[in-house]
């Protein structure tokens, strides 16, 4: 639940 919400934005920022 909380892990997914933190992994989603963290992954998008890494790709950017």
SERO-472464 format. One record per residue: x, y, z of N, C-alpha, C, O in turn. Coordinates in pm, 1 decimal, always signed. Layout:
npx npy npz capx capy capz cpx cpy cpz opx opy opz
X Y Z X Y Z X Y Z X Y Z
...
% end
This chain:
npx npy npz capx capy capz cpx cpy cpz opx opy opz
+84.3 -120.8 +0.0 +0.0 +0.0 +0.0 +88.2 +126.4 +0.0 +90.8 +201.3 -97.6
+158.3 +147.7 +108.3 +244.6 +267.8 +118.0 +371.7 +248.8 +35.2 +427.9 +344.0 -18.9
+414.9 +124.0 +27.2 +538.8 +94.5 -48.5 +518.8 +124.1 -196.8 +608.7 +175.5 -263.4
+401.7 +91.8 -247.2 +374.7 +113.9 -389.8 +369.3 +263.5 -419.9 +421.1 +308.0 -522.3
+308.1 +339.8 -332.9 +295.3 +483.6 -354.2 +432.7 +549.3 -352.3 +453.8 +652.2 -416.5
+525.5 +490.1 -279.1 +660.7 +548.3 -270.5 +749.1 +497.8 -384.2 +844.0 +564.8 -424.8
+717.4 +380.3 -434.4 +798.4 +322.1 -542.5 +757.6 +379.2 -677.8 +840.3 +389.4 -768.5
+632.7 +415.9 -691.6 +583.6 +470.8 -818.5 +652.2 +604.0 -850.3 +712.7 +615.6 -956.8
+645.6 +704.2 -763.2 +708.7 +834.5 -787.6 +861.3 +825.9 -789.1 +928.2 +899.7 -861.4
+914.0 +736.2 -709.5 +1060.7 +720.9 -703.1 +1113.1 +665.6 -835.3 +1222.6 +701.4 -878.5
+1036.3 +579.6 -898.7 +1080.9 +518.5 -1024.6 +1068.6 +619.9 -1138.5 +1154.4 +625.3 -1226.6
+963.7 +698.5 -1136.7 +943.6 +798.4 -1243.4 +1052.6 +905.9 -1235.6 +1098.2 +955.9 -1338.4
+1092.8 +940.1 -1116.9 +1197.5 +1042.7 -1101.1 +1333.0 +988.0 -1147.6 +1415.9 +1062.5 -1200.0
+1354.4 +859.6 -1128.4 +1481.2 +799.1 -1170.1 +1490.7 +794.1 -1323.3 +1598.1 +812.6 -1380.5
+1378.5 +769.4 -1387.3 +1377.2 +760.8 -1533.7 +1395.4 +900.5 -1593.5 +1456.6 +917.7 -1698.9
+1340.8 +998.8 -1523.3 +1352.9 +1137.9 -1570.9 +1497.4 +1181.1 -1558.3 +1531.2 +1294.5 -1592.4
% end
